[in-house]
Amino acid sequence: SENSPFVAYTKSFHEWLNNPSCQCWVAAGSLIVGVCLTWDGPQVWQLLFTLALSSVAAAMACYEAEAQSLGVFSVGTLMCQAAVTVGLAVYWGFEGSQVLLGSCSGFAVAYGLGAWARDLDVHMPGIAMVLYLSGAACGVLIFTTWRRAMLACLAPVLGGLLVASGAGVLVARTGLRTPFLPKVTEDGEHSEPGPWAAPPLQNEQAYGSPKHSADSPTLSAMMQAAFVAPSTLSAAREVQVRADVSASAHALRGQSFVGTDSDPSVRYAAASMGAMCVAVGAVRAFERKRSRAVRKAGSYTPATPVVASPQETYQEMVDKAEYLRDQPWVKTLHAGVMGGAYVGMAGLLSLMVGGNITSNFINQKAIFAALFPINLLLVLQTGGQLFTGNSATMAVGVFEKKVTLKQLMRNWAIAYVGNIIGCLLIDAVARYTGMFSAGAADMAVHTVMKKCGSTFGQTVVKGIMCNWLVCMAVWLCTMAKDLTGKMVGVWFPISMFIAIGFEHSVANMFILPAGIFSGAPLSWADVLVKNLIPVTIGNAIAGAFVVGAGMSFSFGRLGKKED
């Protein structure tokens, strides 16, 4: 819309950028940013990103303040407040801002390239949403996990480009005399031609075309006239102008223009980038030499790896099994209740968003798969416990002879009861507040009917496959050492089992009562026999034998040869 704030801000920025007096400031900023990026892009990215968003906030505050005809002091105060507030928020929540930037950028790129998916969505509902979510996920990876590697590769190139272009504009705008740049006036016109300008037209003996008379229009004028809308020119005049342009282009054949290999401005840009690369290379070589000296002195500390090895991850699971073994039952129950509550909150979020955005079940499932994984991250980072995750962790302790079967069954039972209490608590809150209505209720009923429509054996197999992926999410989260890596490790396996349609017992502890409260024609006995019991059996099999025994065979006692 022409009246939207985004359009207004964009037009204001475009007008400011076209102001010749402001272009020197833009060039100077580009030069400084280019030097920083070329020096060490990964290290200065946080500072540059924070300053960029602070500048944007200050510019928006200035635009709004001037629209209200405020005084200079008020405008300056608002600009400072906006810049400081946004700067502190971005700096303290930098990783979160990168996740938001990556998801928005990836979604925008996917949407821009997704015309084919929108056409295909008519025949395959949900394919466009899958493309958009994949783009957002890739954007998050680029700006978080892969950020340092991407900056290390691209920052020197981008920095060199900014340095070359910024220095060139500054030299031209300030009127400094160089061997190959013309002097530029305030209005942007060349007061003196540089050697890069095309030589004057020669006679027909030199170029094989008629010599232009003094009153002939210049090439620049004819080119401008040639691109005027046809409605503003008579047909005869348009034909004449295009004929003159064609003749002039034929006459200029063989001459050098800006952008060719003989253009000195190209050599200037190449020389600037080359000099910058040489300078940065020399500084980096000095830094590496000093780092080697520090390492030889014995004071060098290697960087902490962002992920643990599989063997280290397995040992952490064994240690966790011992911790859960010794935990009092009250704490285990409390952790189970909290874990079930987090699962219920994520399920309620998915129902409210997916059910009220679209009525297409494929699109609803895609939204559910995108939103639901937040529950496992909350559980694992707050000390909550889920029966599904504990089924693998405690089994590992049994196979390593750190936990007895009695202790395993005790933990499973207490965590399972706690999960049921937590999920039912969120169900009760949602029902009391009237959230099980409209699209959310329809989605809950449809989901529950589908979950209770399979045979006992099919549901057991779905439970096995589901908890295999869930335990892999727990494994990857344990392996990662930073919050970004844990988010990525949790996200994809959980999204996989939801999108495929596998069954998770703790998630069903929330969704099955939600469907009954929303009006599903099922009894409590139906949901227990047709879904929750077979799913629980499948989840336990996957956690204890597929993951627990499998990991013990790969990294623990089961795979070791007996002496």
Phi, psi and omega in degrees: 000143181293337183265004182287149179301325181298317179295319180296315179296320181296316179297318179298318179294322180295318177296319178295321182290330180279353178286119183303325181291338179272342184291332175295320178294320177297317180296319179296318177297319178297321179297315181294315179297319178299318178297317180296314180296319180291326180294303179196085183303312182299329183280326185263000184300317182298317180294316181296318180296318179296316179295324180296313179292326176296320178295319178297316179297319179295320179295319178296318178297320179296317180299313182292323180292319178292327176296333178268005178059043178278162179287170182297318180297317180295319179298314179297320179297314179296320179297316179296317179298314181295316182295315182293316182297310180294320180298314179295319180297317180291320183293317181284330178249046189297312182298321176296321178295327178291324175297316179295316179297315181295317181294318179293316180295314179297320178295318181295317179296316179297322178293320179295328180263006190258026178298322180295323181291324178292325175292320181287339182296338178295324182264331179234083183303132178104346183293324178294318179297321177298318178297316181296317179293323177295319177298317178297319179295318178296321177298319177298317179297317182296319184270000178236279185294318183264006187300313184296317179295318180296317179294322179299327181278318190262336185300315179300320180294311179296320178298316178298321178296316179295321179296313182296312182291317179296317178295320179298316179295320179297317179297317181290316185288328181277354175080016178293140180275128177230163182295345189221002179247137178282159174282134184246133179277177183297327181276006175090002180269152177280118177280331178225135179287143174268171180296346179282346182293150181292138178294160180295157180296140179261182183280178187289338177292328181281322188241356177074027179215160184297145177284135181283141177281169183294329181269009178288143179293146178289164179298319181297315181295319181293322179296320177296319181290328183294337183257013172286145181304139183302333182294341181265356180238146172289159182298318181294316179298318180298317179297319180294317180297315180294326177293319178296319178299316180297318179294320180293320178298322177294323181291329183273007182298131178097347179278159182269139179237168176298132180106350177272171182296333182274000182284121181297333180294328175294318178296324179297314179297317180295319180294321179296313180295321179296316179297320179296317179296321178295316180297314180295320177299319179296318179295317179298320178298320177296319179295318178296320178297318179291324178296320177297322178295322179294318179297321178295330179285351176087009181256012181273132178246118182296153180292147178286129179294149182278343177225150176273162177284160177304322179295318178295321179296318179297320179294325176296323177293322177297316179297322178293323178298319177295322179295315179293327179299319185270000184283136176299152185295331179295317179293321178297318179295317180298316179296324177294319178297316179296319178298315177297323179295319179295320176297317179297320178297316179295321177296319178295319176302314182295321178294315183294318182282306183295319183290332183261350177274317185215155176258357178282124186294327179295315178294324177298318179294321178297318178293319177301316181294329181283328187262327189295328184300344180300335184296317183291326176296318178296319181297310187289330183270354179244004179085011177289165181229140174239143177304322183295315179289320180294336179298327177274317184298311180292327177295322176300317177298324178294314182293333177269005179061033174260342184226141177271164178298323179297318179293324177298311182296324178298313180295316179301314184294315182294316180297322181295315179296318178298320178298318179298316180298314181297316180294316179295328177298316178292323176301316181295320179297315181295321180290319181294323182273001176077026181280337178277074181211168176053227184295325179297318179294317179299317180294320179297315180296314180299319181294316181295318179298322178290321181293329182265014183261000181260166177284169181300313181295319178298320181292323176299315180296319176299322177294322178297310182296322180297308185289338171301312179291321180297317179293329174292324175296318177297319179298312181294322178295321177293325181291323183288146182255348179237164186295324179297314178297323178294320179298314180295318181297326180280321193300306191289315177298321180293317177299325180298310186292329178288314182296324180288322181109023177284172189244130180242121188297318183289320176298322180289337175298334176268313190288327180293310174298326178299319178294319178295317178295334181273356175111017178293136182282059181226152175262170178295325177296323179298312184290330178290311185285319186276344183222297194296318181293307179296326178294318178299318178299314180296318178299318180295319179298314181296314182294317186282318190253313182293312183267306184300304180293324180295316179291324177295323178291325182281321189233355187235210190291326183296332181268000181272145178283141178285136179285000000 
